[in-house]
Structure formats: structure tokens, C-alpha cells
Amino acid sequence: MLRSFGVGFASVLALVASVGASVGCSGSAPVEDEGIGTAAAPLRDMTSEEAEEDLEQIFTYVRTLYGPYEFKEARYGYSIADLEDEARAQLADAPGDSGFYETAHRFLAKLDDGHVSLRTARNGNPVLGYLSGLTLQPVEGRALVAELNDPALADLGISFGDEVLAIDGVSPDELLAQFRELASMGNEVSNQHLVDAVLNRPSYATRLRPTSPTVHIDFRRADGSDYSADLVWRVVEEVPTDFASTPEQGSVLSRGSFTATSPLDGIASGSTPLTELGETAPFFVTPPAEAAFDIQRVQPSEEMSAAYGLDPAALPDIYAALFSYSGKTFLLLRQSTYSVDDTQARLAYFRAVMDQYDGFVDGLLLDQTHNPGGSIYYAEQFVRLFATQPVHNFVEAINTDRSWINSFRDDARAIDPTVQSDESRSYELRAAQVEAAYDAGESLSEPFALMLDDFLQPDDYYVWTKPMLVLIDELAGSCGDLVPALLKENGIAPLFGQRTMGLGGNVEPVGVLTHSQAELRLTRALGAVHRDDGDYATEDFIENRGVTPDVEHPIDVDDYRSGFVGYLAHASDVLAAQIHSSGHGDATD
């Protein structure tokens, strides 16, 4: 069965409350819905009984297949059974499709799990969401304009970096608090990015549905002057998409992936931080930063590409650049996502570009910010490029259920039908471990490596040995948590930036609900870095905790507005100091 691990985070990078992957946006005149009017509905609403049955189906899936069930109850002090009763009472007061989706999202958000999501299927309300034309980014507790998705908005005087003070007289913080009841991204720093939902509203947030065709916004410019603008709500309507497919079957190597997606996925428009997850270029490589640091993009030569089996005419789209700072020369590499089809080609590219510039540069700046995750196999292989000796791997405590047992047994026989090879036996052993815990009535197995061994060996072809600094942030999750955790806990490299999202277990689709046909995705395990003593405390698991940086750097408003020059300067200072202290005084050492 295809396994996904929330940051590729991925997506998420699956974060809560995805509303669909394909959308259509109306023109300047809004499609009417409720206070705005009524659009033609392709389906009748579910009956009360149908909505109740689908809600009970969610409860059953969570009780039986949700890996962090007991972890969440212990961490947050709630009873999930009590949350079920609250949801039943809410649905009784608001039956039908809208009531069902709001109730379901509210229940799932209480889990505080950025991997959990409910993908909305076609229903009685064809409206998926409402767009204002602006996207927002949280910076120092303020909601700043990140993108003008309609160039005409610039004619109203709206500019990048302007602060939104109020929306129809209500502060962004108040509106965010309402949306937070329906969505979660894993930790409170990451959750601040959901402020984008106050101007890009999914329709399941019924309390936030617009009641007039326009929205009045109060702004403040960088110079302190205030102004206002009225924007037209544009409505995202559903397009024919089949969300009723069964969970995809995959091979052993495609099975392990941790992917995160945005709660606004499907209605987001333009280039916001939430929709920039997995972008090729680093977020901080802006025109001001490029000018200040003379950043020059590079790629491996034809000879080096050929040496690592790459076609020079079809290189993977990976960002690599050189720049100098404080008398040192740095290689800047970005690992944007672990959710790719060309894993071997990307690994070969990283080997080739690091090998080519190894003798020329003093250190490596590895950017893993905004990384939504993806394949566990890819993530583990990537870490091997920096392991000069065997290092501890990522392990998971697996939810004890027949799905996991059968999946591991299927993997064993897919590798070798006779289950005689070492690799096939390793998967049979995993099945036996889960089955033993299942038979004993345990909710989780003992932690073990999902794919490879408890220890990762150095890469067979190339290993980076010079100083390196790894950039992380609150929009890196799943494998975007996993890789920094391995690099930090094994002492391979220090981390710089903000705590990662904390999507600490693989995620997969567990089923399609009978009546709504919505698809539910759940976290199926709890992950941590392998411990020799096998004794895992609660704080060893990544879920909700993420990975903390060795050097913290929260981005401030001035740096955001000026193109992140200060951010890159601070990271470069840290790497330069590391190079000096390591004895790698210059690139020829």
C-alpha cells in the first residue's frame, strides 16, 4: 500500500482539511452562495442519517487505524471518545453536507495532526471556496501581503509587505482563531500560516462564508500610513474530479513516503508560502539577496554528470548556486521535496554537483525550508550522502492492525515469493513484530525502521565531508522533519532557522466514506530517531514537536520586506564561524 509521510511534507508537506486538487474560478461576478446567492447544486444534501453514518465511519477509522491515538490523548489531556460525543451533538444541530463537513473538520482538527485530512468530494454545495485576490503571510504576529494574485489590485495601492489590520472590521487574529477550530498544521508556529485562510476561505468554514459580494480591508503601509480597499469575492466552483478512488497500490520503494499538503489546497491561488511548498528555488533567493551576495546558479559539468550516470541534456530541476561571504565561498543547495518520481536521478545530481565543487568551496549551505516531505526511501538515501560513518536511522512505532501486517507480508513476497532472501525476510519480520503486538492487544508496535535498517551506511559513491549548515523552518514537515532529525541527532550538521512542523509519522488514505465519498487520510505510526537501548520516551517522537534548530532565526518584518538579506547574512555568519572552528580555513585544506 502506498505510504505517505506528510513534507512531499509534502505534501506536505497531508495537512488538515484539503478541499480538492482541481478548481475553476469564476470571473469578476461572484457565483452566489447563501448570503451571496445560490449556485446550482449537482447533488442533493445527505440526509441526517447518511451524514451520521459517515461521521461514525470517521470515528471508527480513527479508533482502529490512527497511530498516535493514545499519544494525543496523553499529550493534550483530552478524550477522543468525548470529542466524538461533541461532534455527534454538533452534527445533530446542523445536518446535511455543510454541517457534516464542518463537524468532521472540527473533530479532526482537535487531533492537532497536520497529516490528517478529509478530502471533500462533490456535494450539495458546489462552491469550494472564496478568493479575495490577496494571499497573506504571518510575520512577527502580523498578517502581511505576500502576493497580489490579480495585478489590478496594485491599482488600488496594495503592495507586497503591507499589513492587513482588519477584514470587514475584524482583526486577522480573530478570524484565524475561528479557522483554527477547523484546521491544524502540527505546531503553533506553523498554524500561524493558516492566516491565509481569512482571505482565501474554504466553503467548509461556514462561519467564514462571505455574506456580501465584497470584502472591506484596512491596511497599513511600511511607512505607517493607513488606507482601505474593497475587493470582490471570487468563488471557486467544483470541477468534475473523482475523489472516490480506492487507496493506491504501490511497490516497496514507493510505499514509504511522508507528504504534507495545505489546508487551503484546492482553493489557493498564486504564490503564497502555503502553496510554495516544494518550490525549486529557495524562498530567500530574491533579487535583493542575489544582488547583495552575487549568487550565481551552477550545475554539474557534462563530464561530472556522465560520471554519475546523468544525461546532461535532462538534468533534474534542483537549485545549486555559489556565493562568497566573509572571505569564504559557499555552495548553496536546495532539497525542495522528497516527493519525486526521479529519486535516483536526483541523488545522482546531488552527488555530481557536490563532487564538482567540493575542492572549490569552503562549506555547504543546505536549504530544506518549505519542504513538504515525500518518500522515506529518498529521504534516507539523501542522508547517506552526508554520513561519514554508520548513523542511526529513522524508526516508527506502527499502529497494530491487519492492514500493516498484510502490507509488510505483501512486500516480502513481492521481493521474493519464497521469502528466502534477506530483504524479503526483513519485511516478514516487520509483519511478525506488528502481529505480535496486535495479538497482545498493544496499540503500537516497538519502533523499527520502516524500509531500510536501524543504521544508515555512508553512500556508496560520494559523501560530503566539509562543514555544512542546514536551513529549516516551520513549513518543513514529514520527511522535512525526518531529514533534519537524522542530521541533528547523528551530529552530522547543525540546523538554522525555525522549528519544523512536527508531522512525525507516515500518512496514507485509509478509506472513502460511504455517502459523502470524501477521502480520509490518517497518520499511521509515530516516528523517532533509532535509539540503541530501545527505550523511547514521549519526547523522542517527532509528532507535534518537530526538530528544533541549533541556531534560531525567526524572520522579522524588516527582513521580510527587504528580501531576506538579513536572514541569509545570519546563516552565512554561522557557516563561516563553523568553517573557522573546524579548521577548514580554505577550500584547499
C-alpha positions in Angstrom: 0.0 0.0 0.0 1.3 3.5 -0.8 2.6 5.1 2.4 2.9 8.9 2.6 4.7 10.9 5.2 3.3 14.4 5.4 6.6 17.3 3.9 6.5 15.6 -0.3 5.5 17.3 3.5 4.5 17.4 1.3 2.5 17.2 0.9 3.5 18.3 2.9 4.0 18.9 3.4 -1.4 15.7 4.2 -2.2 18.7 6.3 -5.7 19.1 7.6 -8.7 19.8 5.5 -7.7 19.6 1.9 -10.6 20.6 -0.3 -9.7 19.2 -3.6 -6.9 19.4 -6.2 -8.7 20.9 -9.3 -10.7 24.0 -9.2 -12.3 26.6 -11.5 -12.6 30.3 -10.6 -15.4 32.5 -11.7 -14.9 35.8 -13.4 -15.5 39.2 -11.8 -19.1 38.4 -10.9 -19.3 36.1 -7.9 -21.2 32.9 -8.1 -23.9 33.2 -5.5 -24.0 31.1 -2.3 -26.0 31.7 0.8 -25.8 35.4 1.6 -24.3 36.0 -1.9 -26.9 33.8 -3.6 -27.3 30.1 -4.5 -25.4 28.2 -7.2 -26.9 25.2 -8.9 -26.2 22.1 -6.8 -25.1 18.9 -8.7 -26.2 16.7 -5.7 -28.8 16.8 -3.0 -27.6 17.1 0.5 -27.0 13.9 2.5 -29.9 13.0 4.8 -29.3 13.3 8.6 -28.9 9.5 8.7 -26.3 9.5 5.9 -24.3 12.3 7.5 -24.4 10.5 10.8 -23.2 7.2 9.2 -20.3 8.9 7.5 -19.3 10.7 10.8 -19.4 7.3 12.6 -17.2 5.9 9.9 -14.6 8.6 10.6 -14.7 7.7 14.3 -14.2 4.0 13.5 -11.2 4.7 11.3 -9.6 6.9 13.9 -10.2 4.4 16.7 -8.7 1.5 14.7 -6.2 2.9 12.3 -4.9 6.2 13.8 -1.4 5.5 15.1 -0.9 8.5 17.6 -4.3 7.9 19.3 -3.0 7.3 22.8 -0.1 9.7 22.2 -2.5 12.6 21.5 -4.7 11.8 24.5 -1.7 11.8 26.8 -0.1 14.9 25.3 -3.2 17.1 25.2 -5.2 15.7 28.0 -8.5 15.1 26.1 -10.5 12.0 25.5 -11.1 11.3 21.8 -14.3 9.5 22.8 -15.5 12.8 24.4 -14.6 14.6 21.1 -16.8 12.1 19.3 -19.7 13.0 21.5 -19.2 16.7 20.9 -19.1 16.1 17.2 -22.4 14.0 17.3 -24.1 16.8 19.1 -22.9 19.4 16.6 -24.0 17.4 13.6 -27.4 16.9 15.2 -27.8 20.7 15.2 -26.5 21.1 11.6 -27.3 18.1 9.4 -26.6 17.9 5.7 -23.5 18.3 3.7 -22.3 21.6 5.1 -22.9 20.5 8.6 -21.2 17.2 8.0 -18.0 18.8 6.6 -17.7 21.4 9.2 -18.3 18.9 12.0 -15.8 16.4 10.5 -13.1 19.1 10.1 -13.7 20.4 13.6 -13.3 16.9 15.1 -10.2 16.1 13.0 -8.6 19.5 13.9 -8.8 18.6 17.6 -6.2 15.9 16.9 -3.6 18.6 16.1 -2.1 16.5 13.4 -1.0 18.2 10.2 -1.1 14.8 8.4 -4.8 14.1 9.0 -7.1 15.4 6.3 -10.5 14.9 4.8 -10.7 15.5 1.0 -14.0 16.9 0.1 -15.9 15.2 -2.6 -18.7 16.6 -4.8 -21.6 17.5 -2.6 -24.7 19.6 -2.3 -22.7 22.8 -2.3 -20.7 23.1 -5.5 -18.7 26.1 -4.1 -15.2 25.0 -2.8 -14.1 28.4 -1.5 -13.9 32.2 -1.8 -10.8 34.1 -3.1 -10.1 37.8 -2.4 -7.1 38.1 -4.8 -4.6 38.5 -1.9 -2.6 36.0 0.0 -1.1 36.6 3.4 2.0 35.6 5.3 2.4 35.7 9.1 5.5 37.7 10.2 6.1 38.6 13.8 2.5 38.1 14.6 1.3 40.4 11.8 -0.6 39.5 8.6 1.4 40.8 5.7 0.5 40.8 2.0 2.5 38.0 0.3 1.1 38.1 -3.2 -1.3 40.1 -5.4 -2.9 37.3 -7.4 -4.7 39.9 -9.6 -2.3 42.6 -11.0 -5.2 45.1 -11.0 -5.1 45.1 -7.2 -1.9 47.2 -7.4 -4.0 50.0 -8.9 -5.7 50.2 -5.5 -2.4 51.0 -3.9 -1.9 47.5 -2.4 1.7 46.4 -2.2 3.8 43.4 -1.1 4.5 43.6 2.6 1.6 45.8 3.6 0.0 44.8 6.8 -3.7 43.8 7.0 -5.2 45.4 10.1 -8.9 44.4 9.7 -11.2 42.5 7.4 -14.8 43.7 7.5 -13.9 45.3 10.8 -12.5 42.1 12.3 -8.8 41.5 13.0 -6.9 38.7 11.2 -6.1 37.2 14.5 -9.8 36.8 15.4 -10.6 35.3 12.0 -7.6 33.0 12.3 -8.9 31.8 15.6 -12.2 30.8 14.0 -10.5 28.9 11.2 -8.1 27.2 13.6 -11.1 25.4 15.0 -11.3 23.6 11.7 -7.6 23.0 10.7 -4.2 22.3 12.2 -0.7 22.1 10.8 1.1 20.4 13.7 2.5 23.2 15.9 1.5 26.7 16.8 4.2 28.5 14.8 3.1 26.6 11.6 -0.5 27.2 12.5 0.1 31.0 12.1 0.4 30.4 8.3 -3.3 29.5 8.3 -3.9 33.2 8.4 -4.1 33.0 4.6 -7.5 31.4 5.1 -9.0 34.7 6.3 -8.9 36.0 2.7 -9.0 32.6 0.9 -11.8 30.8 2.6 -12.8 27.1 2.1 -16.5 26.6 2.0 -16.5 24.1 4.8 -15.7 27.0 7.1 -19.4 28.0 7.3 -18.9 30.8 9.8 -16.4 32.5 7.5 -18.6 32.3 4.4 -18.9 35.8 2.9 -22.3 37.5 3.3 -21.8 40.2 0.7 -20.1 40.3 -2.7 -17.2 42.4 -1.5 -14.8 42.5 1.5 -13.5 45.7 3.1 -9.9 45.5 4.2 -7.9 48.0 6.2 -4.2 48.2 5.5 -1.0 49.8 6.9 2.0 50.5 4.7 5.6 50.2 5.7 5.8 54.0 6.2 3.0 53.8 8.8 0.2 55.3 6.7 -3.2 53.6 6.6 -5.6 53.0 3.8 -8.6 50.8 2.9 -9.8 48.9 -0.2 -12.9 46.9 -1.1 -12.2 43.7 -3.0 -14.6 41.4 -4.8 -15.0 37.9 -3.6 -14.5 35.4 -6.4 -15.9 31.9 -6.0 -14.1 28.7 -6.7 -16.5 26.1 -8.1 -16.0 22.4 -8.3 -14.9 20.7 -11.4 -15.5 17.0 -12.2 -12.9 15.1 -10.2 -13.1 11.5 -9.0 -12.3 11.5 -5.3 -13.8 8.1 -4.8 -10.8 6.0 -5.9 -9.5 3.4 -3.6 -6.1 3.8 -1.9 -3.4 3.4 -4.5 -1.2 0.3 -4.5 2.5 0.8 -4.8 5.8 -1.0 -4.9 8.0 -1.5 -1.8 10.2 1.5 -2.7 7.3 3.8 -3.4 5.4 2.8 -0.3 7.3 4.7 2.3 6.6 8.4 1.9 5.7 11.3 4.2 3.8 14.0 2.4 2.2 17.3 3.6 -0.5 19.3 1.7 -2.1 22.6 2.6 -5.4 23.0 4.3 -6.0 25.5 1.5 -5.1 23.1 -1.2 -7.6 23.3 -4.0 -8.7 26.9 -3.4 -5.3 28.6 -3.1 -4.3 30.9 -5.9 -0.9 32.4 -6.6 2.3 32.1 -4.8 1.8 32.1 -1.0 4.1 30.3 1.5 1.5 27.5 1.7 1.4 26.9 -2.0 5.2 27.4 -2.4 5.9 24.2 -0.5 8.3 22.2 -2.7 9.3 25.1 -5.0 12.7 24.6 -6.7 14.3 27.9 -5.7 15.0 28.9 -2.0 12.4 31.4 -0.7 15.2 33.7 0.4 16.9 34.0 -3.1 15.2 37.2 -4.0 16.6 40.0 -6.3 17.9 42.0 -3.3 19.6 38.8 -1.9 21.1 37.9 -5.3 22.5 41.4 -5.7 23.8 41.6 -2.1 25.6 38.2 -2.3 26.3 37.9 -6.0 24.6 34.5 -6.0 25.4 32.6 -9.2 23.5 29.5 -10.1 25.5 26.4 -11.2 25.1 22.8 -12.3 27.5 19.9 -12.8 29.5 19.7 -16.0 28.8 17.3 -18.7 31.8 15.2 -17.6 30.7 15.1 -14.0 27.1 14.4 -14.9 28.2 11.5 -17.1 30.4 10.2 -14.3 27.3 9.8 -12.1 25.1 8.4 -14.9 23.2 11.7 -15.6 22.0 12.9 -19.0 23.5 16.4 -19.2 20.5 17.4 -21.5 17.9 16.2 -19.0 19.2 17.2 -15.5 16.7 17.2 -12.6 15.4 20.6 -11.6 17.5 21.1 -8.5 18.7 24.5 -7.3 22.5 24.9 -6.8 24.5 28.1 -6.6 27.8 29.6 -5.5 28.4 32.8 -3.5 31.1 34.3 -1.4 30.8 35.8 2.1 33.3 36.9 4.7 36.2 35.6 2.6 34.6 32.2 2.2 33.0 30.5 -0.8 29.7 28.6 -0.2 27.8 26.0 -2.2 24.1 26.6 -1.8 22.0 23.5 -2.4 18.2 23.2 -2.1 16.4 20.0 -1.3 12.9 21.2 -2.1 10.9 18.0 -1.8 11.2 14.2 -1.3 8.1 13.6 -3.4 9.5 12.8 -6.8 9.5 10.2 -9.5 13.2 10.5 -10.3 14.8 9.6 -7.0 17.9 8.0 -8.4 18.5 10.9 -10.9 18.1 13.5 -8.1 20.5 11.6 -5.8 23.0 11.4 -8.7 22.6 15.1 -9.3 23.4 15.9 -5.7 26.5 13.7 -5.8 27.7 15.3 -9.1 27.3 18.9 -8.0 28.8 18.4 -4.6 31.7 16.4 -6.1 32.4 19.0 -8.7 32.6 22.0 -6.3 33.9 20.1 -3.2 37.5 21.2 -3.9 36.5 24.8 -4.6 34.1 25.8 -1.8 34.7 26.1 2.0 31.2 24.9 3.1 27.7 23.9 2.2 24.5 25.7 2.9 21.8 23.1 2.5 18.3 24.6 2.3 15.5 22.3 3.4 12.9 25.0 4.2 9.3 24.9 2.9 9.9 21.1 2.3 6.6 19.2 2.3 8.2 15.7 2.5 7.7 12.7 0.4 9.4 9.3 0.0 11.0 7.9 3.1 13.3 5.9 0.9 14.5 9.0 -0.8 15.0 10.8 2.5 17.1 8.0 4.0 19.2 7.7 0.8 19.8 11.5 0.9 21.1 11.4 4.5 23.6 8.8 3.4 25.3 11.5 1.2 26.5 13.2 4.4 27.2 10.2 6.7 30.9 9.5 7.0 30.2 6.5 9.3 27.1 4.4 10.0 24.4 6.5 11.6 21.1 5.9 13.4 18.1 5.7 11.0 14.5 6.8 11.5 12.2 4.3 13.1 8.4 4.1 13.7 6.1 2.6 16.2 3.5 1.1 13.9 -0.3 1.1 14.6 -1.2 -2.6 15.2 -3.8 -3.6 12.6 -4.2 -6.2 9.8 -3.6 -3.6 7.1 0.0 -3.1 8.3 0.6 -6.9 8.8 -0.7 -7.7 5.3 1.2 -4.8 3.7 4.5 -6.0 5.1 3.8 -9.6 4.1 2.8 -8.5 0.6 6.1 -6.5 0.4 8.1 -9.6 1.5 6.5 -11.8 -1.3 6.8 -9.0 -3.9 10.6 -9.1 -3.3 10.9 -12.9 -3.2 7.8 -15.2 -3.4 9.7 -17.8 -1.4 10.7 -15.3 1.3 14.2 -16.7 1.3 16.2 -13.5 0.6 17.5 -11.3 3.4 15.4 -8.3 2.2 12.2 -10.3 1.9 12.7 -11.8 5.4 13.2 -8.4 6.8 9.7 -7.4 5.7 8.3 -10.7 7.0 9.9 -9.9 10.4 8.3 -6.5 10.4 4.9 -8.2 9.8 5.6 -10.6 12.7 6.5 -7.7 15.0 3.3 -5.9 14.3 1.3 -9.1 14.5 2.8 -10.0 17.9 1.8 -6.5 19.3 -1.6 -6.8 17.7 -2.2 -10.2 19.3 -1.1 -8.9 22.7 -3.6 -6.0 22.5 -1.0 -3.3 22.2 -1.9 -0.2 20.2 1.6 0.3 18.8 4.5 -2.0 17.9 8.0 -1.5 19.1 9.8 1.1 16.9 11.6 -0.3 13.9 12.9 1.0 10.6 10.1 1.1 8.0 12.2 0.4 5.0 16.0 0.1 5.5 17.9 -1.0 8.6 18.2 0.7 12.0 21.5 2.1 10.8 22.3 4.0 7.6 25.6 3.3 5.9 27.6 6.0 4.1 26.7 6.5 0.4 28.5 4.0 -1.9 29.5 6.7 -4.4 30.1 10.1 -2.7 30.0 11.6 0.8 30.3 15.3 1.7 32.8 15.9 4.4 33.3 19.7 4.7 31.3 21.9 7.1 27.6 22.3 6.3 24.6 24.2 7.8 21.1 23.0 7.2 18.2 25.6 6.9 14.9 24.5 8.3 11.6 26.3 9.1 8.0 25.8 10.3 6.8 24.9 6.8 9.1 21.8 6.6 7.3 18.7 7.6 7.1 14.9 7.4 10.3 14.0 5.6 11.0 17.7 6.1 11.1 16.8 9.8 12.8 13.4 9.3 16.0 14.5 7.5 16.8 17.4 9.9 16.2 15.0 12.8 18.7 12.5 11.4 21.3 15.1 10.6 21.0 16.7 14.0 20.7 13.6 16.2 23.6 11.9 14.5 25.8 15.0 14.8 26.2 15.4 11.1 25.3 19.1 10.8 23.8 21.9 12.9 20.4 23.4 12.0 19.4 27.0 11.4 16.0 28.7 11.3 12.7 27.7 13.0 11.4 24.5 14.5 10.0 22.2 11.9 6.3 21.3 11.6 6.2 18.1 13.6 4.5 15.7 11.2 6.0 12.6 12.8 4.6 9.5 11.2 3.7 8.2 7.8 0.3 9.0 6.4 -1.9 7.2 4.0 -5.5 7.2 2.7 -7.5 4.8 4.9 -10.8 4.9 3.1 -13.6 6.7 1.2 -16.7 7.5 3.2 -19.8 5.7 2.1 -22.2 8.6 1.4 -20.2 11.8 1.1 -17.4 9.9 -0.8 -14.9 12.1 1.0 -11.4 10.6 1.3 -9.9 10.3 4.8 -6.1 10.3 5.4 -4.6 9.4 8.8 -1.2 9.2 10.4 -0.5 5.5 10.8 2.6 5.5 13.1 4.8 7.5 15.4 8.4 8.2 14.3 11.7 8.9 16.1 15.4 8.5 15.6 16.7 5.0 16.5 18.0 4.5 20.0 20.5 1.8 20.8 18.8 1.0 24.1 15.3 0.7 22.5 13.9 2.9 25.3 11.8 5.7 23.7 10.4 8.4 25.8 7.4 10.6 24.7 9.7 13.4 23.9 11.8 11.3 21.5 8.9 11.2 19.0 8.7 13.9 16.4 4.9 14.3 16.3 3.9 17.8 17.2 7.4 18.6 18.4 9.3 18.9 15.2 13.0 19.4 15.2 14.5 22.5 16.9 17.3 24.5 15.3 20.7 24.8 16.9 20.6 28.5 15.9 17.2 30.1 15.9 16.3 32.8 13.3 12.6 34.0 13.3 12.1 36.2 10.3 11.2 39.8 11.2 9.1 42.3 9.2 12.0 44.4 8.1 13.9 41.4 6.7 10.7 40.1 5.0 10.1 43.4 3.3 13.7 43.8 2.2 14.1 40.4 0.6 15.6 38.2 3.3 19.1 39.7 3.1 19.4 39.7 6.9 18.3 36.0 7.0 21.0 34.9 4.5 23.7 37.1 6.2 23.0 35.5 9.6 23.1 31.9 8.1 26.3 32.8 6.3 27.9 34.1 9.5 27.0 30.9 11.3 28.5 28.7 8.5 31.6 30.9 8.3 32.2 30.6 12.0 31.7 26.8 11.7 34.3 26.6 8.9 36.8 28.6 11.0 36.3 26.5 14.1 36.5 23.2 12.2 39.9 24.0 10.8 38.7 24.1 7.2 40.3 27.5 6.7 40.1 27.5 2.9 38.9 25.3 0.1 42.3 23.7 -0.5 42.6 22.2 3.0 
